[in-house]
Amino acid sequence: MPDHPWNPEALRAHLNAYGPYAGAGVVMTHIAEDAGEIRVEMPLTQANLNLVGTHFGGSLYAMVDPHLMILLMQRLGPEYVVWDKEATIDFRRPGVDTVHATIRVTDDEVEQIRAATATGEKHLPQWKLEVLDEQGEVVATVLKTLYVRQKREPVPRDRS
């Protein structure tokens, strides 16, 4: 992603057309020009209902899944490796209407990551994300851990 010019509108259109999101009704409503924030929402539809008539848990997780990685890749640049490493989700209440989430990466968080990886070590930053309903009540809390480190120089092969 950082190898291409940053185009939030093109990324938003691509993510909104991406099969798993389109199928579940997940919509990226905003991607910040500075790659500091993504807002996403998902109305309750037949496509994302679970057996008891509320939001399917997998869709609740999917709506926040890759966005921290996308934002960090852009904010840190191509000299960093960024991966989603781990996530847990705590379902707090049934989602029965449109749910939404705001995913943010602040300047301070970027600087902390740069400092923690300055010597080439990996860093495992964590974020707590909340999926909220239309009343602002927490439907689910997602704890995301990412893997970040500076890219290593390739080791030359001995061709003898």
VEXZA-381231 format. One record per residue (C-alpha): x, y, z; residue number from 0; residue in three letters. Coordinates in nm, 4 decimals. Example, Ala and Ser with C-alpha at 12.3 -4.5 7.8 and 13.67 -1.06 7.14 Angstrom:
2
PT        c1        c2        c3  marse  vextor
PT    1.2300   -0.4500    0.7800      0     ALA
PT    1.3670   -0.1060    0.7140      1     SER
//
This chain:
160
PT        c1        c2        c3  marse  vextor
PT    0.0000    0.0000    0.0000      0     MET
PT    0.2660    0.2630    0.0822      1     PRO
PT    0.4260    0.1888   -0.2587      2     ASP
PT    0.1279    0.3629   -0.4200      3     HIS
PT    0.0146    0.7225   -0.3788      4     PRO
PT   -0.2235    0.7617   -0.0848      5     TRP
PT   -0.5732    0.8149   -0.2184      6     ASN
PT   -0.8336    0.7895    0.0605      7     PRO
PT   -1.1320    0.8111   -0.1758      8     GLU
PT   -1.0011    0.5338   -0.4011      9     ALA
PT   -0.9279    0.3183   -0.0951     10     LEU
PT   -1.2747    0.3854    0.0441     11     ARG
PT   -1.4346    0.2850   -0.2880     12     ALA
PT   -1.2191   -0.0295   -0.3032     13     HIS
PT   -1.2999   -0.1347    0.0534     14     LEU
PT   -1.6711   -0.0653    0.0039     15     ASN
PT   -1.6701   -0.2928   -0.3032     16     ALA
PT   -1.4621   -0.5652   -0.1324     17     TYR
PT   -1.6698   -0.8842   -0.1247     18     GLY
PT   -1.6725   -0.9609    0.2485     19     PRO
PT   -1.7660   -0.6006    0.3342     20     TYR
PT   -2.0185   -0.5560    0.0564     21     ALA
PT   -2.1796   -0.8887    0.1455     22     GLY
PT   -2.2172   -0.7947    0.5117     23     ALA
PT   -2.3244   -0.4378    0.4381     24     GLY
PT   -2.0115   -0.2818    0.5902     25     VAL
PT   -1.9543    0.0728    0.4610     26     VAL
PT   -1.6444    0.2896    0.5021     27     MET
PT   -1.7958    0.6336    0.5524     28     THR
PT   -1.4717    0.8300    0.5940     29     HIS
PT   -1.0967    0.7849    0.5538     30     ILE
PT   -0.8905    1.0825    0.6686     31     ALA
PT   -0.6561    1.2486    0.4234     32     GLU
PT   -0.3706    1.2147    0.6778     33     ASP
PT   -0.4422    0.8414    0.7331     34     ALA
PT   -0.5256    0.9108    1.0956     35     GLY
PT   -0.8832    0.7848    1.1020     36     GLU
PT   -1.1314    0.5516    0.9366     37     ILE
PT   -1.5027    0.5542    1.0155     38     ARG
PT   -1.7132    0.2518    0.9312     39     VAL
PT   -2.0773    0.1535    0.9790     40     GLU
PT   -2.2982   -0.1475    0.9226     41     MET
PT   -2.6789   -0.1448    0.9159     42     PRO
PT   -2.8649   -0.4531    1.0350     43     LEU
PT   -2.9777   -0.6416    0.7225     44     THR
PT   -3.0730   -0.9929    0.6203     45     GLN
PT   -2.7123   -1.0385    0.5049     46     ALA
PT   -2.5647   -0.9963    0.8543     47     ASN
PT   -2.8366   -1.1315    1.0833     48     LEU
PT   -2.7485   -1.4142    1.3166     49     ASN
PT   -2.9840   -1.6903    1.4283     50     LEU
PT   -3.1478   -1.4711    1.6947     51     VAL
PT   -3.2023   -1.1640    1.4762     52     GLY
PT   -2.9087   -0.9465    1.5838     53     THR
PT   -2.5763   -0.8581    1.4193     54     HIS
PT   -2.3631   -1.1623    1.3356     55     PHE
PT   -2.0510   -1.1495    1.5534     56     GLY
PT   -1.8156   -1.2238    1.2656     57     GLY
PT   -1.9448   -0.9198    1.0796     58     SER
PT   -1.9003   -0.7023    1.3903     59     LEU
PT   -1.5360   -0.8072    1.4047     60     TYR
PT   -1.4813   -0.7844    1.0285     61     ALA
PT   -1.5976   -0.4233    1.0191     62     MET
PT   -1.2930   -0.3172    1.2250     63     VAL
PT   -1.0447   -0.5841    1.1168     64     ASP
PT   -0.7794   -0.4508    0.8787     65     PRO
PT   -0.8081   -0.0784    0.9360     66     HIS
PT   -0.5384   -0.0247    1.1981     67     LEU
PT   -0.2938   -0.2107    0.9756     68     MET
PT   -0.3931    0.0015    0.6745     69     ILE
PT   -0.3568    0.3273    0.8671     70     LEU
PT   -0.0237    0.2294    1.0228     71     LEU
PT    0.1210    0.1124    0.6918     72     MET
PT    0.0444    0.4532    0.5485     73     GLN
PT    0.1551    0.6534    0.8527     74     ARG
PT    0.4837    0.4649    0.9016     75     LEU
PT    0.5751    0.4238    0.5350     76     GLY
PT    0.7360    0.1475    0.3312     77     PRO
PT    1.0357    0.1044    0.5603     78     GLU
PT    0.8150   -0.0742    0.8180     79     TYR
PT    0.6552   -0.4184    0.8343     80     VAL
PT    0.3016   -0.4020    0.9762     81     VAL
PT    0.0808   -0.7058    1.0383     82     TRP
PT   -0.2358   -0.7791    1.2293     83     ASP
PT   -0.1183   -1.0218    1.4978     84     LYS
PT   -0.4018   -1.0906    1.7376     85     GLU
PT   -0.7527   -0.9832    1.8276     86     ALA
PT   -1.0180   -1.0588    2.0850     87     THR
PT   -1.3764   -0.9430    2.0814     88     ILE
PT   -1.6019   -0.8940    2.3813     89     ASP
PT   -1.9693   -0.8909    2.2829     90     PHE
PT   -2.1325   -0.6494    2.5268     91     ARG
PT   -2.4931   -0.6249    2.4040     92     ARG
PT   -2.6935   -0.7369    2.1010     93     PRO
PT   -2.6602   -0.5142    1.7959     94     GLY
PT   -3.0123   -0.4459    1.6707     95     VAL
PT   -2.9649   -0.1335    1.4563     96     ASP
PT   -2.6896    0.0351    1.2568     97     THR
PT   -2.3555   -0.0003    1.4329     98     VAL
PT   -2.0477    0.2107    1.3760     99     HIS
PT   -1.6840    0.2413    1.4787    100     ALA
PT   -1.4083    0.4987    1.4492    101     THR
PT   -1.0559    0.3645    1.4161    102     ILE
PT   -0.7802    0.6170    1.4944    103     ARG
PT   -0.4024    0.6225    1.4910    104     VAL
PT   -0.2697    0.9374    1.6569    105     THR
PT    0.0576    1.1189    1.5942    106     ASP
PT    0.1676    1.0242    1.9479    107     ASP
PT    0.1020    0.6543    1.8787    108     GLU
PT    0.3046    0.6724    1.5570    109     VAL
PT    0.5947    0.8381    1.7399    110     GLU
PT    0.5805    0.5784    2.0204    111     GLN
PT    0.5974    0.3000    1.7608    112     ILE
PT    0.8900    0.4658    1.5813    113     ARG
PT    1.0757    0.4975    1.9135    114     ALA
PT    1.0004    0.1379    2.0156    115     ALA
PT    1.1263    0.0021    1.6819    116     THR
PT    1.4245    0.2359    1.6359    117     ALA
PT    1.6777   -0.0380    1.7137    118     THR
PT    1.5158   -0.2901    1.4784    119     GLY
PT    1.3161   -0.4715    1.7437    120     GLU
PT    0.9565   -0.5736    1.6920    121     LYS
PT    0.6830   -0.3871    1.8750    122     HIS
PT    0.3345   -0.5166    1.9562    123     LEU
PT    0.1118   -0.2110    2.0051    124     PRO
PT   -0.2476   -0.2611    2.1158    125     GLN
PT   -0.5659   -0.0689    2.0495    126     TRP
PT   -0.9077   -0.0966    2.2084    127     LYS
PT   -1.1829   -0.0366    1.9529    128     LEU
PT   -1.5516    0.0043    2.0314    129     GLU
PT   -1.8421   -0.0856    1.8056    130     VAL
PT   -2.1338    0.1391    1.9023    131     LEU
PT   -2.5052    0.1293    1.8261    132     ASP
PT   -2.7203    0.4250    1.7191    133     GLU
PT   -2.7666    0.5288    2.0839    134     GLN
PT   -2.3900    0.5317    2.1444    135     GLY
PT   -2.4013    0.2159    2.3565    136     GLU
PT   -2.1110   -0.0289    2.3265    137     VAL
PT   -2.2138   -0.3399    2.1315    138     VAL
PT   -1.8654   -0.4932    2.1184    139     ALA
PT   -1.5132   -0.4127    2.2296    140     THR
PT   -1.2255   -0.5355    2.0147    141     VAL
PT   -0.8691   -0.5530    2.1450    142     LEU
PT   -0.6278   -0.5541    1.8503    143     LYS
PT   -0.2552   -0.6283    1.8646    144     THR
PT   -0.0357   -0.5427    1.5685    145     LEU
PT    0.3175   -0.6524    1.4858    146     TYR
PT    0.5440   -0.3659    1.3769    147     VAL
PT    0.9150   -0.3462    1.3043    148     ARG
PT    1.1507   -0.1738    1.0655    149     GLN
PT    1.2221   -0.3708    0.7491    150     LYS
PT    1.5576   -0.5429    0.7494    151     ARG
PT    1.8071   -0.5048    0.4713    152     GLU
PT    1.8060   -0.8150    0.2518    153     PRO
PT    2.0980   -1.0479    0.3159    154     VAL
PT    2.2970   -1.0921   -0.0069    155     PRO
PT    2.3122   -1.4480   -0.1319    156     ARG
PT    2.6476   -1.6118   -0.1795    157     ASP
PT    2.6422   -1.6985   -0.5486    158     ARG
PT    2.9712   -1.8873   -0.5533    159     SER
//
